[in-house]
């Protein structure tokens, strides 16, 4: 396994059964399918994995399930974000104990930390874990924007080596690379193809829950082969799915699509609701548009 994370990483949906309990059998099957389809890495317990709607025992069980099912075939980064620094450190300890390859950490999402508070927060975490850290910039959900100058400061912390940059401003990728050099590897969050063109080393994707093979191929065509015409054509093919799982539907639409593909992922947990019937037409249209790229579960 490469020492440096790169490629398309799926921020994974969490499977629940019909009663709303965590479904580890389906989670393991989904993990194996993702890897067999060619995904480059996996991130359970992110926002798409509903980590804020799960208790500590459930989060540990899901993390262990994915790590065990992956069995070293691809890197597994565990979503370890929390509001209290000590809770993040505990999450990192759990991830390390279970054999994770790294952690992804969103900033405290209620307290609106200052730049100095962010630096202290991530410094304490990095001092407490040997796992590589991917910081996660998502101003829409974290209530704080880690701009490129702030990221440049955070990149001075040993162990803070990656960022998931989840704004639609792809100039952020350019600016982070310019300011940080080889201290920080950038993964696009929302904008995958566009981030690759700007030099990103990867993509933390929601749509790859549904299209792992195509999402991984998009990275290879762009970043490795530099075949921009082929990459752009593939990107246009998968755009209906990327748009389907964008915005507030990222959990509900992903789960609804996976149900149609043979994975019993269950409904989202409250306060989220299942995908409304009014969106089902768009769901079916998106899946029909990419039908030839979908490999349903056996």
C-alpha positions in Angstrom: 0.0 0.0 0.0 1.3 3.4 -0.9 2.5 5.7 1.9 0.5 8.5 0.4 -3.2 8.5 0.0 -4.5 9.3 -3.4 -7.5 8.5 -5.7 -11.2 8.3 -5.2 -12.4 7.5 -1.6 -16.0 6.8 -0.9 -17.5 8.6 2.2 -19.6 5.6 3.0 -23.3 5.3 3.7 -24.1 3.4 6.9 -26.4 0.4 6.6 -29.4 0.1 9.0 -31.9 -2.7 9.1 -35.7 -2.4 9.0 -35.8 -1.7 12.7 -33.2 1.1 12.4 -30.3 -0.9 14.0 -26.9 -0.9 12.4 -26.7 -3.8 9.8 -23.1 -5.0 9.9 -23.7 -7.8 7.5 -24.8 -5.4 4.8 -22.1 -3.0 5.7 -19.4 -5.7 5.2 -21.0 -6.7 1.9 -21.1 -3.1 0.8 -17.4 -2.6 1.8 -16.3 -5.7 -0.2 -18.3 -4.6 -3.3 -16.8 -1.1 -3.2 -13.3 -2.6 -3.2 -14.0 -5.2 -5.9 -15.4 -2.4 -8.0 -12.0 -0.7 -7.8 -12.5 2.2 -5.3 -9.1 3.5 -4.0 -10.1 4.1 -0.4 -13.0 4.2 2.1 -14.1 6.6 4.8 -16.9 5.4 7.1 -18.5 7.6 9.7 -18.5 10.8 7.7 -21.5 13.0 7.3 -22.9 10.6 4.7 -22.4 7.9 7.2 -24.7 9.7 9.7 -22.0 9.7 12.4 -23.9 12.3 14.4 -27.0 10.0 14.6 -25.1 7.1 16.1 -23.8 6.3 19.6 -20.2 5.5 20.4 -20.7 1.8 20.4 -22.4 1.8 17.0 -19.6 4.0 15.5 -17.0 1.6 16.8 -18.9 -1.4 15.4 -19.1 0.2 11.9 -15.5 1.3 12.0 -14.4 -2.3 12.9 -16.7 -3.8 10.3 -15.3 -1.7 7.5 -11.6 -2.2 8.5 -12.0 -5.9 8.9 -13.9 -6.3 5.6 -11.4 -4.2 3.8 -8.6 -6.4 5.2 -5.8 -4.1 4.0 -6.9 -4.0 0.4 -7.5 -0.3 0.4 -6.8 2.5 3.0 -9.6 3.1 5.5 -9.9 6.5 7.1 -12.3 6.8 10.0 -14.4 9.9 10.4 -13.4 11.1 13.9 -14.9 14.6 14.2 -16.6 15.8 17.3 -17.2 19.1 19.1 -14.9 18.5 22.0 -11.2 18.0 21.4 -11.0 15.2 23.9 -13.8 13.3 22.1 -11.9 13.6 18.8 -8.7 12.3 20.5 -10.8 9.4 21.9 -12.1 8.7 18.4 -8.6 8.7 17.0 -7.5 6.2 19.7 -10.4 4.0 18.7 -9.5 4.2 15.0 -5.8 3.3 15.7 -6.8 0.4 18.0 -8.9 -1.1 15.2 -6.3 -0.7 12.6 -7.4 2.3 10.6 -5.0 3.9 8.1 -6.0 7.5 9.0 -8.7 9.8 10.3 -10.8 12.5 8.7 -11.7 15.3 11.1 -14.2 18.1 10.5 -13.7 21.1 12.8 -15.9 21.7 15.8 -19.2 22.5 14.2 -21.0 24.5 16.9 -18.4 26.7 18.7 -17.2 28.5 15.6 -13.5 28.3 16.6 -11.0 31.1 15.8 -7.9 30.4 13.8 -5.9 30.1 17.0 -8.4 27.7 18.5 -8.4 25.6 15.3 -4.6 25.4 15.5 -4.6 24.4 19.1 -7.4 21.8 18.5 -5.6 20.1 15.6 -2.2 20.4 17.3 -3.5 18.5 20.4 -5.1 15.8 18.2 -1.9 15.4 16.1 0.2 15.1 19.3 -2.1 12.4 20.6 -2.2 10.1 17.5 0.2 8.7 15.0 -2.5 8.3 12.3 -2.4 10.6 9.3 -5.0 13.3 9.6 -7.3 14.6 6.9 -8.9 17.9 7.9 -12.3 18.5 6.4 -13.3 21.9 5.2 -17.1 22.1 4.8 -18.3 25.6 5.8 -21.9 24.7 5.0 -22.0 22.2 7.8 -19.1 23.1 10.1 -20.0 26.8 10.6 -16.3 27.6 9.9 -14.4 28.1 6.7 -10.8 26.9 6.7 -9.5 29.2 4.0 -6.2 28.5 2.2 -4.1 30.7 4.5 -5.6 28.9 7.6 -4.9 25.6 5.9 -1.3 26.7 5.3 -0.9 27.3 9.0 -2.5 24.0 9.9 -0.2 22.2 7.4 2.7 23.2 9.7 1.4 20.6 12.3 3.2 17.3 11.9 0.6 14.7 10.9 -1.9 17.1 9.4 -1.2 15.9 5.9 -4.5 16.0 4.0 -7.5 18.1 3.4 -10.9 17.4 2.0 -11.9 20.7 0.5 -15.6 20.8 0.2 -16.5 24.2 -1.3 -17.4 24.7 -4.9 -14.4 27.1 -5.3 -11.8 25.0 -7.1 -9.3 27.8 -6.9 -9.0 26.7 -3.3 -7.2 23.5 -4.6 -4.7 25.7 -6.6 -4.1 28.1 -3.6 -3.6 25.3 -1.0 -1.1 23.6 -3.2 0.7 26.9 -3.8 0.8 27.8 -0.1 1.5 24.4 1.4 3.6 22.6 -1.2 4.2 19.0 -0.4 3.1 19.4 3.2 -0.6 19.0 2.3 -2.4 16.7 -0.2 -5.7 18.0 -1.4 -8.8 15.9 -2.0 -11.8 17.5 -3.6 -15.0 17.1 -1.8 -17.8 18.3 -4.0 -15.9 19.1 -7.2 -14.0 15.9 -8.2 -13.0 16.3 -11.8 -12.4 20.0 -11.5 -10.2 19.4 -8.5 -8.1 16.8 -10.3 -7.5 19.3 -13.1 -6.2 21.8 -10.5 -3.8 19.2 -9.1 -5.8 17.5 -6.4 -4.5 14.1 -5.3 -7.9 12.7 -4.7 -11.6 13.0 -4.3 -13.7 12.1 -1.2 -17.0 11.4 -3.0 -20.6 10.7 -2.2 -21.6 9.6 -5.6 -19.0 6.7 -5.5 -21.3 5.0 -3.1 -23.4 4.3 -6.2 -20.6 4.4 -8.9 -17.4 3.3 -7.4 -15.8 1.9 -10.6 -16.6 5.0 -12.7 -15.6 7.4 -9.9 -12.2 5.7 -9.5 -11.7 5.6 -13.3 -12.4 9.4 -13.4 -9.4 9.9 -11.2 -7.2 7.6 -13.1 -8.1 9.2 -16.5 -7.5 12.7 -15.2 -4.7 12.5 -12.6 -2.7 9.5 -14.0 -3.4 9.3 -17.7 -4.0 13.0 -18.2 -6.6 12.0 -20.8 -8.8 15.0 -20.3 -11.1 14.3 -23.2 -12.0 10.8 -22.0 -12.2 12.0 -18.4 -14.6 14.9 -19.3 -16.8 12.5 -21.3 -17.0 10.1 -18.3 -17.6 13.0 -16.0 -20.6 14.1 -18.1 -22.0 10.6 -17.9 -21.9 10.4 -14.1 -23.1 14.0 -13.5 -26.7 12.9 -13.0 -25.7 10.8 -10.0 -23.4 13.5 -8.6 -26.3 16.0 -8.9 -28.8 13.5 -7.4 -26.8 13.1 -4.2 -25.9 16.8 -3.9 -27.3 19.2 -1.4 -29.6 17.9 1.4 -30.3 14.6 -0.3 -26.8 13.2 0.0 -27.9 10.5 2.5 -31.5 9.8 1.5 -30.8 9.7 -2.3 -27.7 7.5 -1.8 -29.6 5.1 0.3 -32.6 5.0 -2.1 -30.3 4.3 -5.1 -28.4 1.6 -3.3 -31.7 -0.1 -2.3 -32.6 -0.3 -6.0 -29.2 -1.8 -6.7 -29.6 -4.6 -4.2 -28.2 -3.2 -0.9 -30.7 -3.1 1.9 -29.3 0.1 3.5 -32.4 1.0 5.4 -33.8 4.5 6.0 -31.9 7.4 7.3 -32.1 8.1 11.0 -34.1 11.0 12.3 -34.3 13.9 11.8 -33.5 12.9 8.2 -36.4 11.5 6.2 -36.3 9.0 3.4 -36.1 10.3 -0.1 -39.6 11.8 -0.9 -41.7 10.3 -3.6 -41.5 13.6 -5.5 -37.8 13.0 -6.0 -38.2 9.4 -7.2 -38.6 10.4 -10.8 -35.2 12.1 -10.7 -33.7 9.1 -9.0 -34.8 6.7 -11.7 -33.8 9.1 -14.4 -30.3 9.5 -12.9 -29.8 5.7 -12.6 -31.1 5.1 -16.1 -28.7 7.7 -17.5 -25.7 5.8 -16.0 -27.2 2.4 -16.3 -24.3 0.9 -18.2 -21.9 2.0 -15.5 -23.7 0.5 -12.6 -22.7 -3.0 -11.4 -25.4 -4.2 -9.0 -24.6 -6.5 -6.1 -24.7 -10.2 -7.0 
